[in-house]
Amino acid sequence: MSILCHQKLQIPIIWGFCHQPAMLTASYNFTLTQNKSPKTEVMQCGSVVAEFESTQLEESRTKGTRSVSGSALFYLRGPKFLIYVSGALSMWGDRMWHFALSVFLIELYGHSLLLTAVFGLVVAGSVLLFGALIGDWVDRNPRNKVAHASLFIQNVSVTVCSIVLMVVFSYKYWIEQIWDGWLTVVCYTVVIILADVANLASTALTIAIQKDWIIVITGYNRGHLAGMNATMRRIDQITNILAPLVVGQVMTLASNVVGCGFILGWNLVSLTVEFIFLSRVYKIVPALSTKSNPTDCESELQRLERQIEMMNIQGELHINQIPVLTDDNCQINLHVREIADLPLCLRKFKWLLSTCRDGWKAYYRQSVFLAGMGLAFLYTTVLGFDCITTGYAYTQGISGSLLSLLMGISAITGLLGTILFTKLRKMYGLLTTGIISSCLHLACLMLCVVSVFTPGSPLDLSILSPLIDSNSSANQNSSGQKQLHTYPSYGSVNQPLLPDRSSIHWTNNTVLFDNVLSGSGPNSYISITFLFLGVISARIGLWSFDLTVTQLLQENINESERGIVNGVQSSMNYLMDLLHFIMVISAPQPQHFGILVIISVMFVTAGHTMYFMYARKAKRKYKPKT
């Protein structure tokens, strides 16, 4: 027979992340058995997980000792670790897929960048149009259903798309003979649509987990939230380097079909593991099962209006379900009765427009609106390790192996930025951390501006003037004024990084072709050296600033609007990213790159200026009155 005894323990819990810190006291009962078998009772208060271990562990605490293996097991079974593993699997799959898909599209369309450009335009345009709708869907549904549905749609879309690509690569010649080649167009369309659906689902999953779940898991504690944000960003930085290299090696040493099969298998395994881990997190953190209601009347009325409109569209709304006319909902009743007479297609379209409109309105009225806009402006830049900057580096005589090394160093500086963020936040607070990070980012980018005017820069402003004809150019060349660069802009003196059986070689972000004509290198490497010094060092301030704004959005957005506001933020990011591609299309030559650098720094400066305005306003708001 077991002897039961109950002991009450008063535990003070400091509730962080609130405007008014409060001291809560919780009472818990411990059950002790005669055989003293190890047991663990998990108690929940809000979203703070308090674990009370067995009698043996309790006795070890009183002696001031605790086993290392027990604490490690305690952490490995906790929600933070499960979120980290799930996020790492998701990020790794996304990075592999986006890199491999760009290479696949180039291979499919005769080594042309057309399909890649179309895919980029479709992805950016879809998020720009549907970002608010995705966020609204995240807000209106339970957290577990949103995470599971997004995860399932994303991985299934990538799996089906991989199967289609395997079929196309295996039977490409036979497919091109059907319907006079139109079946090939259908396959390309299916691939792009499936890849776009996967990207939209990935956006929804990112908003749900990284913008909402981790806030609840950390118990609204600012310090824990900053730590989780920094860790997630470090995972993202590491996977951004390693994942493309892994899938690139598979595609190089084997074939494109094997590469598709590798991604397919990864997604099936990842889907299973992520589903189990997220379900476990949802189970051990009961606060995830509840969502708070809008705090202000305007948000509540808008939510009620969208809910009634959705019921009306689905045919589930009846006259007796419309609320009684009051001063608050009178306008909603009139609005719903007006649209009730419209055809179903028009009602759906009107509901979509109203949701997008309400999302942008909600984004604009946020107190952190300027900070979010400032972060979005940082996307309009060519000063990063994307295909544009690396492609420019190839034209300036930088080898593929050196570029890979520089990308590895940039990843290290990005990790340093996450460490800097956590240190500065503890010492100076979140607002000041953003100011310091902004100044550091801008100071480093000045090196990129200097590179435009140093020896070795291919900048040539005369090519932008339509008034200068070929005769005047010829006279100028014959007058003895020799240009800094006379080498062809389309060539590269470097051999591809990895040998391949096909005509395409790839590094992390750049595609090289065997049949490209080679040219001579630049006179000096001073310009390109300053450029990459600025780009690499600027990533410290960039990622610290990014984490600052991310946490400001997490802390200051109401729980009921997190999804739709972050959806609009994603739309803004993609919009500004589109602008930088438009810039490159307007000035595609290496001689134009200096102009793009200056314009990019101007956009970045504008973004940081918006943050300075927000920080000044916020400090005035919370400054104690004397």
N, C-alpha and C positions, 0 to 999 in steps of 0.2 A: 504494500500500500504506500502510496506516495503522500508525503506530507506537504501541503500547500501553505505557503505564507506569502502575504502581500505586503510590499513595501512601497511607499510613495516617495517619489523623488521630485523635488521642485527644481525645474531647469529654466533659468532665464534665457530668453532668446532675443538677441538684438535684431530687430527687423530693419534691414538696410534698404536702400534704394527708395526711400520715401521722403516726402517733403518734411514730415514731422516724425522723427524717429520715435518708436514706441517700444516699451519694455513689456514683453509678454511672458507669462508664466504658465508652463504646461505641467500637468501631473500625469505620471505614467506608473503603471503597475508592473512589478516584476513577479514572475512565478518561478519558484525554486522547487525542484524535485529532489527526492531522496538520493536517487542515483546520480544526480548532478550531470546529466547528459548535456552536451553543448547545444544551446539554442540561441536563436537570434530573433528578436522582436523588432520590427521596423515600424516606427511611428512617423506619421506625417503631420506637419503643421503648415498649412498653406502649401508652399512648394519646397520647404526646407525638409530634407530627408534626415531624420535622426535615427541612427542605428544603435540599438542596445544589445550588446553581445552576451555571451553565456556567463555563467558564474565564474568559470575559470579565467576568462578574459577580464572580468570585473575585479577579481582578486589581483591579477597582474597589474592592473591600473593603480590599485592602492599601493602597490610596492614600487610604482614609478617605472615599470618596465612593460614592454609590449613587443611581441614577436614581429620580426620584419616580414616573415612569410604571411602572417595573418593580416598585416596592414596592406601588403601587396595584393592579396586575394580580395580584401575588402575594396580596394580601388578598382581592380579588374572587373568586379561585379557591379560597380557603381554606374550611374547614368552618364557621367562625363566620359569615361573610357569607351562606353558603347557608342556614344555620339561621335567620338573621335574616329573610331574604327569604321563606323558607317559612313562618315564624311570622307575618310581617306579612300574607301572603296569607290564611292560615288565620284569623287574628283579624279581619281586615277582612270576610271572608265571614261569620263567626259574628255579628259586630256588625250587619251589614246584615240578616241573616236573622232574628235575634231581634227587631229593631225592626220590620221589615216584617211579620213574622208576627203580632205583637200587633195591628197596624193591620188586617191582613187578617181576623183573627178577629172584630174588632169590626164591620167592614163586613159580614161574612157573617151575623152573628146580630142584625141589626137594631139596630146601634149599642148593643148591650148588652155588658157586661163578663163575661158568664157564661162564654163559651168561653175567654176569656183566663185567667180564674180556674181553669177546669178544666185548661187546658194547664199553667199554673204548678204546680198541685198534682200533676199526672201527672209532670212533669219532676223536681220535688223528690223525690217519693216513689220514683221509679224509681232515681235515683242513691243515695238513702238505702238502698234494699233491695239494689241490685246493685253498689254501689261496691266492696265487698270482692271480689266475683266478677270484676269488670272488672280490678282490680289483680292478682288471682291469675292471670288469663289473660295479662296483660302479663308477669308473672314467668315463666310456664311456657313461653313461646314465644320464638323468636329475635327480636331487635330489629327487623330489617328486615321480617319478616312482620307483626309487630304494627303497625308504622307504616303499612305499605302497606294492610293490611286495614282499619285504622281510618280512614285517609284515604279509601279507596274507599267504605266503607259510609256515611261521613258525607256525602260529596259526592253519591253516588247517591241517598241518601234525600232530600236537599234538592232535587235535580233532579226526582225523581219527584213530590215534594210540590208543587213549583212548577207542574208540568204539571197536576196535579189542581186546584190553585187557579185556573189559567188557564181550565180547562174549566168550573169552577163559576162563575167570574165571567162567562164568556161566555154560558153557557146556564143561568143560575140559575133563571129562570122555568120553563123546560122541565123541569129536574130536579125542581123542587118539585111538579110534577104527577104524577110517577111514584111508584107504591106509596104513594099518599096522603101524600107528603112524606117517607117513610122513606129514600128514596135520598139526600136531603139529609143526614139523620143519618149515613148510611153514609159519605158524603163527609167530613163533619166528623170522624168517627172515624178515617178513614184519614189525614187531614191531621195530627191530633194524634199518632197512633201513629208516622207517619213522622218528624215533627218530634222526637218523643221519642227514637227510634232514632238520629237524627242527633246529638242532644245526648249520648247515651251514647257514641257513637263519638268525638265531640269530647273527651269526658272521658278516654277511653282514650288518644287521641292526645296530649293535654296531659300526662298522667302519663308517657307513654313519652318524649316529647321534652324537656319542661321539667324533669322530675324524674329523668331517667336519662341521656338522650343527652348533654346539655350537661355533665354531671359527667365523663363519659368523654372528651368532646372537649377539655375544659380540662385533662386530665391530672391531675385531682384536685388542682389548684392553687387554693387558697382565693381568692387575688386575682383570677385570671382568672374563676373561678366567680362571684364577686361582680359583676364587670363584665358578664358575660353575663346574669345575673339582672336587673341594673339596666337593661340595654339592652332586654331583652325586655319589662320592665314599662313602659318609656317608649314602646315601640311600641304596647303595649296601650292606654296612656292616649291616645295620638294617634288611634288607630283608633276608640276609644270615642266620640270627638267627631265625627270627620270622616265615618266610614262611615254612621251614621244620617242625617246631613245630606245626603249624596249620594243615597242611595236615597229619602229623603223628597222631595228635589227632583224626582227622576224620577217618583215616584208623583203628585206634585202637578201637574207640568207636563204629564204624559201621562195615564196611567190605571193602575189596579191591575194590569191584564193586562200592560201594558208593564213595570211594576215586577217582576212575576213573571218575565217573559222576561229582564229585565236580570240578576236574581239567578241564573237558570238558566244564562245564558251565562257569568257570572262563575265559577260553580262548575265548569263544564266546563274553562275555561281554567286555573283555580286547581288543579284536580285534576292536570292534565298537568304544570304547572310544579313543583308540590310533589313529585309522584312522582319527577320527574327529579332535583330537587335533593336530596331525601332519599336517593335511590339513590346519588348522587355522594358525599354525606357518608359513607354506610355503606362505600363503596368505598375512600375515601382515609384512613379511620380504622379500621384493621383490628381495633383493640381492641373495637369495637362488635360484632364477630362472636362474641365469647366472653363468657360470663357466669360469675362465680365461684360456687362452691358455698356453701351455708350454713356458717357458722363454728361454730355451736354444735350440740351433739348433738340438742337438743330440736327445733330448726328442721329438721334433716335428717330426723329421724324423722317429723315432721309432713308434710314434703314427700313422703317415700316413701309414707306412708299415703295421701295424696291421689292420688298417681300410681297406686298399686295399685287404689284405689277407682275411678278413672277408667277404667282398663283393664277392670275388672270390669263397669262400667256399659256399656262399648262392646262387651262380649263378646269381648275380646281376651285375657282372663286365663285361663290354664290352671293346673292344679294344680302342674305342674312349674316354673311361673314364680314361684311364691311362694318367697321366700328361705328358706334353712334356718333353723330356729329357733335363736336365740341369746338372750343376755340382753338385748340391745338391741332386737331386733325381735320378740321373743316376743309382746308385747302387740299389735303391729301384725298379726301373723299371726292371732291369735285374733280380733281385730276384723274382719279381712277375711273370715275363715271364717264369722263370725256373719252378716255382711250378704250373703254369697253366696247364702243361701237365700231372701232377700227378693225380691218381684217387682221387675221392672225399674223401674217408675215410683217405687216406694218407695226403691229404691237411688239413683236420680237425686236424689230429694228429700232423702234423707239426706246425699248427697254435697254438695249445695248448702248445706244447713244446717251441715255440718261445716266447709266452706270459709269461710262467713261467721263462724262461731265462731272458727276459727283466725285469721282476719284481725283480728277485734277483740281477741283475745288478744295477737297480735303487736303491735298498736298500743299496747295497754296496757303491755306490758313494755318499750317503747322508753324510752331514757333521756330523750328529748325529748318524752315524753308530755304533760307539763304545758304546755310551750310550744305544742304543737299544739292542745291544748284551749283555751289562751288565745286563739289566733288564731281558733278556731271561735266563741268567745263574742263576738267583735267583729262577727259577722254578725247578731246580734240587736240591730239598731238601726234607727231611722228617720232618723238623722242622716246622710243621704247624698243624692246627686242621683239618686234613683230616682223612680218615679211617685208615691210617697206624699208625699215632701217637696216636690216640685215642685207637686203637686196642692194641698197646703196653702198654698203660696206664692200660688197663684192666688186662693184664697179671701181672702187678706190684701191683695189689690190689687197684686200684682207682675205686671207685664206680661210677655208672652211674649218680647219682644225683650230685656228686662232679664234674664230668666231665662237666655236663651241666652248673654248676656254673662257672667253669673255662672258658668255651666257652663264657659265657656272659661277663666275665671280659675281655677276649681277644677282644670282640667286642668294649668294651669301650676304650681299649687302641688303637684300630684301629681308632676310632673316634678322639682320642687325636692326632693321627698322622696326620689326615687331618687338625686339628686346628694348629698343629705345623708347617705344610707346609705353610699355609697362613701367619702366623706370621713371619717365617724366610724369606719368599720370599719378604715381605715388607721391612724387615730390612737389609738383606744382598744380595738380588738378587737371581735369579734362580740357577745359577751355584754353588754358595756357599751353598745354601740350600741343593743341592744334596750331597755335600761333608760332611756337618754336619750330614745329615740323614744317609749317608753310615757309618760314624764313629760310630754313635749311634747304628745302626743295628748290626755292627760287635762286638761292645763292649758287647751288650746284649747276643749275641750268644756265647760269651766266657763262659757264665754260663752253656750253654748246653755241651760244651766241658768238663768243670769241672765235670759235672754230670756223665760223662763216667767213671771217676776214683775215685768217692767218694763212701762211704759205701752204699750198697743197689744196686749197679749197677750189672746187670747180665752178664757183658762182660766176655767172655771166649774165648781167642784167640786160645786155644788148639784145638777147634773143627774145625778150618779151616785147620789144618795140617793133610794131609792124611798119614803122616809117623808114627803117633802115633797110635799104635794098641790098641785093647781092653785090652790086658794083662798089658801093661804098665799103662794104665789108671786105671785098677783095683789095681795094686800095689801102684800107687800114692794115691788112695783113702784109701787104707788100711794102709798107712804110717803115718796116723794121720793128714795129711794136708787137713783139711776140707774146702770144697768150700763155698763161700759166700751164694750160693743158691742151694738148692737141691729140690726145689718145681717143679712140672711139668710146662712146659712152655705153655701148651695148656689150662690151667684152669683159672678160675676166682672165687674169693671168694664172689663176689657181686651178689645180686639179680638184675633182670632186673628192669629198671627204671619205666616202666609202665606195669601193668598186661594186658594180652591179651588172647583172646580165642584161638589164633593159637600158633604154636610152635616158632614163631619168635617175638622178641621184638626189638624195635629200639629206638635209641636216634637220635640226629641230624645227625651224620655221621657214626655211628657204628651199626652193626647188631649183636645181641646176640642170642644164641641158648639155648634152655632149656636142650638139651641132652649133653651139654659140661660138661666134668668132672671137678670138682672143686679141687683146690689144696691149698696149704698153702701160706700165704703171704710172702713178702720179710722180711729179718732181719731188714732192715732200710729203711726209706722213704726219706733219705737225697738226694739220687740220683734223684729220680723222682721229688722231690721238686725243686732242682736246674734246672732240665730240663724244667719244666713248668714256672719257674720264667724267664728263658731265652726266651722261646717261646713267652710268653705273653708280656714281656717288649719289645722284639725285634719288635713287630708289630707297635710300634710307629715310629721307624726309617724306617721300611719296607714300610709302606703306604705313609710316607712323601717322601721317595725316589721314589716310584712308581709314585706318582703324579708329581714329578719333571721331570722324564724322559718322562712321558706322555705329559706334556706341552712343553718340548723341541722338541718332535716329531711334535706336532701341530704347533709350531712356525716356524720350520726350513724346513718343507717339502713343496714343491710347491703345490699349489691347484690342479694342473692337475695330480699329482702323489700321492695324499693323500691316495686314495683307495688302489692302488697296493702296496705301501710301507707298509701301516698298515696291509694289507693282509699277506705280507711276515713276518712282525713282529709277527702276530698271529701264523704263521707256525713255526717260531723259538721258540715261547713260548711253543707250543705243543710238539715240538721236544725235548726240554730240560725237559719237564714234562714226556715224555716217558722214558727218561733216568733214572729218579728217580724211576719209576716203575720197570725198568729192574734191578736197584740196589736192590730193595726189593725182586724181584724174585730170584736173585742170593744169597741173604743172608736173608732168611725169618724168622729165629728164633729170639726170644728176646735176646739171647746171642750175636747175630750179630748186634743188634741195635746201640750199641756204635760205631761200625765201620761206619755204615751208617751216624751217626751224624757227625763224623769227616770228611767223604767225602763230606757231605752236606755243612759244613762250608768252606771247600776248594773251592767248586763251588761258594758259595756266595762271598768269598774273591776274587776269580778271576773276578766275575762280577763287584764288586765294583772297582777293580783295573782298569778294562776297562773304567769305568766312570771317575776315576781319570785321566787317560790318555786323555780322551776327554776333561775334564775340563781344564787341563793344556794347551792343544792345543788351545782351544777356548779362554782362557784368553790371551795367547800370540798373537792370531790373532787380538783381539780387544783392546790390550794394546796400548795406544797412544805412538807414537814415539817421543823421545826427541832429 
